[in-house]
Protein backbone atom coordinates (compact mmCIF):
# COMPACT_ATOMS: atom_id res chain seq x y z
CA UNK A 1 0.00 0.00 0.00
CA UNK A 2 2.84 2.38 0.95
CA UNK A 3 4.58 1.64 -2.35
CA UNK A 4 1.38 2.34 -4.31
CA UNK A 5 0.90 5.62 -2.42
CA UNK A 6 4.47 6.66 -3.24
CA UNK A 7 3.95 5.89 -6.93
CA UNK A 8 0.75 7.95 -7.04
CA UNK A 9 2.48 10.81 -5.22
CA UNK A 10 5.39 10.74 -7.69
CA UNK A 11 3.01 10.76 -10.66
CA UNK A 12 1.19 13.78 -9.23
CA UNK A 13 4.48 15.60 -8.66
CA UNK A 14 5.63 14.87 -12.21
CA UNK A 15 2.26 16.06 -13.53
CA UNK A 16 2.56 19.31 -11.57
CA UNK A 17 6.11 19.77 -12.81
CA UNK A 18 5.08 19.23 -16.46
CA UNK A 19 2.32 21.81 -16.00
CA UNK A 20 4.95 24.30 -14.82
CA UNK A 21 7.09 23.50 -17.87
CA UNK A 22 4.15 24.21 -20.21
CA UNK A 23 3.39 27.47 -18.36
CA UNK A 24 7.05 28.46 -18.57
CA UNK A 25 7.15 27.79 -22.32
CA UNK A 26 4.13 30.03 -22.81
CA UNK A 27 5.35 32.91 -20.61
CA UNK A 28 8.95 32.75 -21.83
CA UNK A 29 8.00 32.35 -25.50
CA UNK A 30 8.89 28.70 -25.94
CA UNK A 31 11.83 28.57 -23.52
CA UNK A 32 11.67 26.34 -20.45
CA UNK A 33 14.21 24.73 -18.17
CA UNK A 34 12.86 21.19 -18.36
CA UNK A 35 15.68 19.57 -16.40
CA UNK A 36 14.14 16.07 -16.29
CA UNK A 37 13.74 15.76 -20.06
CA UNK A 38 16.14 13.55 -22.00
CA UNK A 39 16.92 16.42 -24.39
CA UNK A 40 18.08 18.61 -21.51
CA UNK A 41 20.12 15.86 -19.82
CA UNK A 42 21.84 14.96 -23.11
CA UNK A 43 22.47 18.58 -24.14
CA UNK A 44 21.69 21.34 -21.60
CA UNK A 45 23.71 23.88 -23.63
CA UNK A 46 20.94 24.22 -26.22
CA UNK A 47 18.61 25.42 -23.44
CA UNK A 48 21.23 27.75 -21.94
CA UNK A 49 21.91 29.30 -25.36
CA UNK A 50 18.19 29.87 -25.92
CA UNK A 51 17.82 31.42 -22.47
CA UNK A 52 20.77 33.77 -23.06
CA UNK A 53 19.51 34.87 -26.48
CA UNK A 54 16.07 35.59 -24.99
CA UNK A 55 17.04 37.16 -21.66
CA UNK A 56 20.48 37.14 -20.00
CA UNK A 57 18.62 36.78 -16.67
CA UNK A 58 15.59 34.51 -17.05
CA UNK A 59 13.25 33.39 -14.28
CA UNK A 60 12.52 29.66 -14.26
CA UNK A 61 9.20 28.46 -12.83
CA UNK A 62 10.51 24.92 -12.51
CA UNK A 63 13.45 25.82 -10.27
CA UNK A 64 12.16 29.10 -8.75
CA UNK A 65 15.51 30.65 -9.63
CA UNK A 66 16.62 33.53 -11.85
CA UNK A 67 19.13 31.95 -14.27
CA UNK A 68 22.14 33.99 -15.36
CA UNK A 69 23.71 32.79 -18.63
CA UNK A 70 25.75 35.81 -19.72
CA UNK A 71 29.45 35.77 -18.78
CA UNK A 72 29.61 39.48 -17.89
CA UNK A 73 26.71 39.18 -15.43
CA UNK A 74 27.91 35.82 -14.08
CA UNK A 75 31.36 37.19 -13.24
CA UNK A 76 29.87 40.30 -11.68
CA UNK A 77 27.53 38.29 -9.43
CA UNK A 78 30.39 36.04 -8.30
CA UNK A 79 32.57 38.97 -7.23
CA UNK A 80 30.01 41.69 -6.28
CA UNK A 81 29.31 42.13 -2.54
CA UNK A 82 25.66 42.89 -3.35
CA UNK A 83 25.21 39.15 -3.97
CA UNK A 84 25.51 36.77 -1.04
CA UNK A 85 26.35 33.07 -0.83
CA UNK A 86 25.22 32.69 2.81
CA UNK A 87 21.76 31.10 2.65
CA UNK A 88 21.33 31.27 6.45
CA UNK A 89 20.21 34.90 6.05
CA UNK A 90 17.17 34.21 3.90
CA UNK A 91 13.76 32.47 4.18
CA UNK A 92 15.12 29.29 2.55
CA UNK A 93 17.14 28.72 5.74
CA UNK A 94 14.04 28.11 7.86
CA UNK A 95 13.00 25.28 5.54
CA UNK A 96 16.46 23.70 5.81
CA UNK A 97 16.45 23.95 9.60
CA UNK A 98 13.01 22.28 9.81
CA UNK A 99 14.15 19.47 7.49
CA UNK A 100 17.24 18.75 9.60
CA UNK A 101 15.22 18.79 12.86
CA UNK A 102 12.49 16.54 11.42
CA UNK A 103 15.08 14.04 10.21
CA UNK A 104 16.95 14.13 13.54
CA UNK A 105 20.11 15.39 11.83
CA UNK A 106 21.49 17.48 14.67
CA UNK A 107 25.06 17.24 13.39
CA UNK A 108 24.03 18.49 9.94
CA UNK A 109 22.00 21.29 11.53
CA UNK A 110 25.03 22.33 13.58
CA UNK A 111 27.20 22.33 10.45
CA UNK A 112 24.54 24.35 8.59
CA UNK A 113 24.72 26.99 11.32
CA UNK A 114 28.53 26.87 11.15
CA UNK A 115 29.22 26.47 7.43
CA UNK A 116 32.51 26.12 5.58
CA UNK A 117 33.97 29.14 3.82
CA UNK A 118 32.09 28.05 0.67
CA UNK A 119 28.88 29.33 2.29
CA UNK A 120 30.28 32.46 3.94
CA UNK A 121 30.51 36.06 2.78
CA UNK A 122 33.39 38.43 3.55
CA UNK A 123 34.81 39.20 6.06
CA UNK A 124 34.19 35.72 7.58
CA UNK A 125 35.04 34.04 4.27
CA UNK A 126 38.19 36.12 3.79
CA UNK A 127 39.44 35.31 7.27
CA UNK A 128 39.03 31.52 6.94
CA UNK A 129 40.34 31.39 3.37
CA UNK A 130 43.48 33.27 4.39
CA UNK A 131 44.18 30.68 7.07
CA UNK A 132 43.29 27.66 4.87
CA UNK A 133 45.58 28.99 2.15
CA UNK A 134 48.55 27.83 4.26
CA UNK A 135 47.64 24.29 3.27
CA UNK A 136 47.39 25.10 -0.44
CA UNK A 137 50.66 26.75 -1.34
CA UNK A 138 51.85 26.15 -4.91
CA UNK A 139 55.00 24.55 -3.55
CA UNK A 140 53.03 22.07 -1.45
CA UNK A 141 50.57 21.15 -4.24
CA UNK A 142 53.44 20.68 -6.73
CA UNK A 143 55.22 18.41 -4.24
CA UNK A 144 52.26 16.01 -4.44
CA UNK A 145 52.92 15.10 -8.09
CA UNK A 146 54.89 11.87 -7.35
CA UNK A 147 52.17 10.75 -4.92
CA UNK A 148 49.43 11.49 -7.46
CA UNK A 149 51.34 9.59 -10.16
CA UNK A 150 51.65 6.63 -7.79
CA UNK A 151 47.89 6.65 -7.07
CA UNK A 152 47.06 6.73 -10.80
CA UNK A 153 49.49 3.88 -11.48
CA UNK A 154 48.05 1.78 -8.67
CA UNK A 155 44.48 2.34 -9.92
CA UNK A 156 45.37 1.29 -13.46
CA UNK A 157 47.58 -1.63 -12.32
CA UNK A 158 44.42 -3.25 -10.94
CA UNK A 159 42.90 -3.46 -14.43
CA UNK A 160 46.19 -4.02 -16.31
CA UNK A 161 45.25 -7.33 -17.96
CA UNK A 162 41.65 -6.41 -18.80
CA UNK A 163 40.35 -5.72 -22.30
CA UNK A 164 38.13 -2.98 -20.91
CA UNK A 165 37.60 -0.91 -17.79
CA UNK A 166 35.24 1.67 -16.31
CA UNK A 167 37.04 5.02 -16.37
CA UNK A 168 34.83 6.44 -13.61
CA UNK A 169 34.80 3.54 -11.16
CA UNK A 170 38.39 2.40 -11.77
CA UNK A 171 40.17 5.76 -11.93
CA UNK A 172 38.21 9.02 -11.88
CA UNK A 173 36.36 8.29 -8.60
CA UNK A 174 39.11 6.71 -6.47
CA UNK A 175 41.91 9.07 -7.59
CA UNK A 176 40.76 12.31 -5.87
CA UNK A 177 39.42 10.49 -2.80
CA UNK A 178 42.73 8.67 -2.22
CA UNK A 179 44.80 11.79 -2.92
CA UNK A 180 42.73 13.86 -0.49
CA UNK A 181 43.01 11.13 2.15
CA UNK A 182 46.79 11.04 1.74
CA UNK A 183 46.96 14.86 1.81
CA UNK A 184 45.18 14.78 5.15
CA UNK A 185 47.52 12.10 6.46
CA UNK A 186 44.72 9.60 7.04
CA UNK A 187 45.81 6.03 7.91
CA UNK A 188 45.99 3.61 4.97
CA UNK A 189 43.65 1.25 6.81
CA UNK A 190 40.91 3.93 6.62
CA UNK A 191 41.21 4.62 2.85
CA UNK A 192 38.49 2.19 1.71
CA UNK A 193 36.02 3.44 4.31
CA UNK A 194 36.91 7.06 3.54
CA UNK A 195 36.33 6.52 -0.18
CA UNK A 196 33.00 4.82 0.54
CA UNK A 197 31.85 7.74 2.69
CA UNK A 198 33.00 10.17 0.00
CA UNK A 199 30.89 8.47 -2.65
CA UNK A 200 27.83 8.11 -0.40
CA UNK A 201 28.04 11.77 0.63
CA UNK A 202 27.48 12.97 -2.93
CA UNK A 203 24.54 10.66 -3.69
CA UNK A 204 22.03 13.15 -2.30
CA UNK A 205 23.56 16.34 -3.77
CA UNK A 206 21.85 17.95 -6.78
CA UNK A 207 20.40 14.73 -8.18
CA UNK A 208 17.26 14.66 -10.31
CA UNK A 209 14.93 12.00 -8.94
CA UNK A 210 16.91 11.66 -5.71
CA UNK A 211 15.15 9.21 -3.37
CA UNK A 212 14.67 9.34 0.40
CA UNK A 213 17.10 6.42 0.59
CA UNK A 214 19.72 8.46 -1.31
CA UNK A 215 19.27 11.42 1.03
CA UNK A 216 19.52 9.13 4.09
CA UNK A 217 22.69 7.53 2.75
CA UNK A 218 24.19 10.96 2.09
CA UNK A 219 23.21 12.18 5.55
CA UNK A 220 24.68 9.11 7.25
CA UNK A 221 27.97 9.57 5.37
CA UNK A 222 28.02 13.26 6.29
CA UNK A 223 27.65 12.54 9.99
CA UNK A 224 30.19 9.70 9.85
CA UNK A 225 32.75 12.00 8.24
CA UNK A 226 32.16 14.80 10.76
CA UNK A 227 32.66 12.33 13.62
CA UNK A 228 35.73 10.90 11.89
CA UNK A 229 37.36 14.32 11.35
CA UNK A 230 36.55 15.30 14.93
CA UNK A 231 38.43 12.26 16.24
CA UNK A 232 41.40 12.82 13.91
CA UNK A 233 41.73 16.57 14.64
CA UNK A 234 41.45 16.18 18.42
CA UNK A 235 43.98 13.35 18.33
CA UNK A 236 46.53 15.52 16.47
CA UNK A 237 45.85 18.87 18.12
CA UNK A 238 48.83 18.71 20.48
CA UNK A 239 51.30 17.36 17.93
CA UNK A 240 50.24 18.33 14.37
CA UNK A 241 52.24 16.90 11.49
CA UNK A 242 53.07 18.34 8.07
CA UNK A 243 49.97 16.98 6.33
CA UNK A 244 46.98 19.17 5.42
CA UNK A 245 45.20 18.68 8.76
CA UNK A 246 48.44 19.52 10.56
CA UNK A 247 48.75 22.69 8.49
CA UNK A 248 45.17 23.68 9.39
CA UNK A 249 45.89 23.19 13.11
CA UNK A 250 49.09 25.25 12.91
CA UNK A 251 47.72 27.96 10.58
CA UNK A 252 47.85 31.35 12.27
CA UNK A 253 47.58 34.95 11.07
CA UNK A 254 48.11 37.83 13.49
CA UNK A 255 47.04 35.69 16.42
CA UNK A 256 43.96 34.31 14.62
CA UNK A 257 43.48 30.54 14.26
CA UNK A 258 40.80 28.22 12.93
CA UNK A 259 38.41 26.88 15.54
CA UNK A 260 37.48 23.20 15.63
CA UNK A 261 34.20 23.62 13.70
CA UNK A 262 35.95 25.60 10.98
CA UNK A 263 38.44 22.75 10.60
CA UNK A 264 35.61 20.20 10.20
CA UNK A 265 33.97 22.40 7.56
CA UNK A 266 37.23 22.87 5.68
CA UNK A 267 37.96 19.13 5.60
CA UNK A 268 34.46 18.40 4.28
CA UNK A 269 34.73 21.18 1.70
CA UNK A 270 38.03 19.80 0.42
CA UNK A 271 36.50 16.37 0.18
CA UNK A 272 33.33 17.41 -1.69
CA UNK A 273 34.86 20.04 -3.98
CA UNK A 274 38.02 18.10 -4.74
CA UNK A 275 36.32 14.75 -5.27
CA UNK A 276 33.46 15.79 -7.52
CA UNK A 277 35.31 18.31 -9.69
CA UNK A 278 38.26 16.06 -10.53
CA UNK A 279 36.13 12.96 -11.10
CA UNK A 280 33.90 14.72 -13.61
CA UNK A 281 36.73 16.67 -15.24
CA UNK A 282 38.50 13.41 -16.11
CA UNK A 283 35.33 11.66 -17.30
CA UNK A 284 33.91 14.60 -19.26
CA UNK A 285 37.33 15.36 -20.74
CA UNK A 286 37.97 11.86 -22.07
CA UNK A 287 34.43 11.59 -23.42
CA UNK A 288 34.78 14.91 -25.26
CA UNK A 289 38.07 13.78 -26.79
CA UNK A 290 36.38 10.60 -28.03
CA UNK A 291 33.81 12.83 -29.73
CA UNK A 292 36.65 14.77 -31.42
CA UNK A 293 39.00 12.01 -32.55
CA UNK A 294 41.36 14.24 -34.56
CA UNK A 295 42.04 16.37 -31.51
CA UNK A 296 42.42 13.22 -29.39
CA UNK A 297 45.10 11.94 -31.78
CA UNK A 298 46.79 15.35 -31.80
CA UNK A 299 46.89 15.42 -27.99
CA UNK A 300 48.30 11.89 -27.68
CA UNK A 301 51.17 12.94 -29.96
CA UNK A 302 51.86 16.16 -28.05
CA UNK A 303 51.54 16.02 -24.25
CA UNK A 304 52.58 19.68 -24.02
CA UNK A 305 49.05 20.52 -25.14
CA UNK A 306 47.42 18.76 -22.18
CA UNK A 307 47.27 21.82 -19.84
CA UNK A 308 45.54 23.92 -22.51
CA UNK A 309 43.29 20.99 -23.42
CA UNK A 310 42.22 20.75 -19.76
CA UNK A 311 41.18 24.42 -19.76
CA UNK A 312 39.12 23.82 -22.91
CA UNK A 313 37.54 20.72 -21.34
CA UNK A 314 36.62 22.81 -18.31
CA UNK A 315 35.05 25.45 -20.53
CA UNK A 316 33.25 23.10 -22.92
CA UNK A 317 31.99 20.42 -20.48
CA UNK A 318 32.34 21.90 -16.97
CA UNK A 319 32.00 19.52 -13.99
CA UNK A 320 29.87 22.04 -12.08
CA UNK A 321 27.00 23.66 -14.00
CA UNK A 322 25.62 26.23 -11.60
CA UNK A 323 26.07 27.99 -8.29
CA UNK A 324 23.56 30.09 -6.33
CA UNK A 325 23.72 33.67 -5.12
CA UNK A 326 21.17 35.79 -3.20
CA UNK A 327 20.37 39.49 -3.43
CA UNK A 328 21.83 40.93 -0.22
CA UNK A 329 19.23 43.72 -0.16
CA UNK A 330 16.42 45.10 -2.32
CA UNK A 331 18.19 46.14 -5.49
CA UNK A 332 18.05 47.13 -9.15
CA UNK A 333 20.14 45.04 -11.53
CA UNK A 334 20.12 45.13 -15.32
CA UNK A 335 17.29 47.69 -15.08
CA UNK A 336 15.04 45.31 -13.08
CA UNK A 337 14.05 45.35 -9.41
CA UNK A 338 14.72 42.38 -7.13
CA UNK A 339 13.72 41.81 -3.51
CA UNK A 340 16.17 40.91 -0.75
CA UNK A 341 16.79 37.17 -0.78
CA UNK A 342 15.99 36.71 -4.49
CA UNK A 343 17.89 33.61 -5.59
CA UNK A 344 20.02 33.63 -8.75
CA UNK A 345 21.43 30.51 -10.39
CA UNK A 346 24.71 31.57 -11.96
CA UNK A 347 24.97 29.21 -14.93
CA UNK A 348 28.65 28.34 -15.23
CA UNK A 349 27.95 26.18 -18.27
CA UNK A 350 25.82 28.88 -19.91
CA UNK A 351 28.38 31.63 -19.29
CA UNK A 352 31.21 29.46 -20.67
CA UNK A 353 29.31 29.21 -23.96
CA UNK A 354 28.58 32.96 -24.20
CA UNK A 355 29.79 34.09 -27.67
CA UNK A 356 30.83 37.43 -26.14
CA UNK A 357 33.26 35.55 -23.90
CA UNK A 358 34.59 32.95 -26.34
CA UNK A 359 34.51 32.91 -30.15
CA UNK A 360 32.70 29.91 -31.62
CA UNK A 361 31.76 28.80 -28.09
CA UNK A 362 29.99 25.59 -29.14
CA UNK A 363 33.15 24.34 -30.86
CA UNK A 364 35.62 22.20 -28.90
CA UNK A 365 39.19 23.23 -29.71
CA UNK A 366 42.22 22.17 -27.61
CA UNK A 367 44.29 24.81 -29.46
CA UNK A 368 41.93 27.63 -28.45
CA UNK A 369 43.73 30.75 -27.24
CA UNK A 370 42.59 33.05 -24.42
CA UNK A 371 40.14 30.51 -22.99
CA UNK A 372 37.59 32.31 -20.81
CA UNK A 373 35.73 30.13 -18.31
CA UNK A 374 34.43 30.26 -14.74
CA UNK A 375 34.44 26.50 -14.12
CA UNK A 376 36.45 26.99 -10.93
CA UNK A 377 34.37 29.98 -9.92
CA UNK A 378 35.32 33.63 -10.00
CA UNK A 379 36.12 36.34 -7.49
CA UNK A 380 36.60 35.69 -3.75
CA UNK A 381 35.11 32.17 -3.90
CA UNK A 382 37.29 30.92 -6.73
CA UNK A 383 38.07 27.26 -6.00
CA UNK A 384 41.02 27.02 -3.62
CA UNK A 385 41.82 23.51 -4.90
CA UNK A 386 41.84 24.39 -8.62
CA UNK A 387 45.59 23.78 -8.97
CA UNK A 388 45.22 20.33 -7.37
CA UNK A 389 42.40 19.35 -9.78
CA UNK A 390 44.50 20.51 -12.74
CA UNK A 391 47.54 18.48 -11.65
CA UNK A 392 45.47 15.36 -10.90
CA UNK A 393 43.72 15.44 -14.28
CA UNK A 394 46.96 16.20 -16.19
CA UNK A 395 48.76 13.25 -14.63
CA UNK A 396 45.72 10.99 -15.15
CA UNK A 397 45.63 11.88 -18.86
CA UNK A 398 49.37 11.40 -19.30
CA UNK A 399 49.36 7.94 -17.72
CA UNK A 400 46.19 6.90 -19.58
CA UNK A 401 47.66 7.97 -22.93
CA UNK A 402 50.93 6.18 -22.17
CA UNK A 403 49.21 2.93 -21.29
CA UNK A 404 46.27 2.97 -23.70
CA UNK A 405 47.06 5.15 -26.75
CA UNK A 406 44.40 3.30 -28.75
CA UNK A 407 41.66 3.24 -26.15
CA UNK A 408 38.13 3.74 -27.39
CA UNK A 409 34.65 4.29 -26.03
CA UNK A 410 32.66 1.04 -25.78
CA UNK A 411 29.23 2.67 -25.80
CA UNK A 412 28.36 5.10 -28.55
CA UNK A 413 26.01 7.07 -26.30
CA UNK A 414 26.85 6.64 -22.62
CA UNK A 415 24.23 7.93 -20.20
CA UNK A 416 24.77 11.31 -18.55
CA UNK A 417 24.03 11.47 -14.83
CA UNK A 418 20.75 13.16 -13.85
CA UNK A 419 22.10 16.06 -11.81
CA UNK A 420 21.26 19.74 -12.12
CA UNK A 421 24.45 20.94 -10.41
CA UNK A 422 27.12 18.39 -11.34
CA UNK A 423 27.42 17.13 -14.92
CA UNK A 424 29.14 13.87 -15.67
CA UNK A 425 28.87 10.12 -16.00
CA UNK A 426 28.29 7.47 -13.37
CA UNK A 427 30.00 4.97 -15.67
CA UNK A 428 32.17 5.26 -18.78
CA UNK A 429 33.24 1.95 -20.30
CA UNK A 430 36.56 2.06 -22.16
CA UNK A 431 38.07 -0.58 -24.47
CA UNK A 432 41.86 -0.78 -24.15
Secondary structure, DSSP 8 states (H G I E B T S, - for coil): -HHHHHHHHHHHHHHHHHHHHHHHHHHTTT----TTSHHHHH-HHHHHHHHHHH-SEEEETTTTEEEE--HHHHHHHHH-TTEE--GGGSTHHHHHHHHHHHTT-HHHHHHHHT--GGG--TTHHHHHHHHHGGG--HHHHHHTHHHHHHHHHHHHHTTTT-SEEEHIIIIIHHHHHHHHHHHTT--GGGHHHHHHHHHHHTTTSSBTT--HHHHHHHHHHHHHHHHHHHHHHHHHTTS--SSHHHHHHH-EETTEE--HHHHHHHHHHHHHHHHHHHHHHHHHHHHHHHTSHHHHHHHHT-GGGHHHHHHHHHHHS-SB-EEEEEESSSEEETTEEE-TT-EEEEEHHHHHT-TTTSTTTTS--TT-SS----TT--GGGS-TTHHHHHHHHHHHHHHHHHH-TT-EESSTT--B--BSSB--BS--EEE-
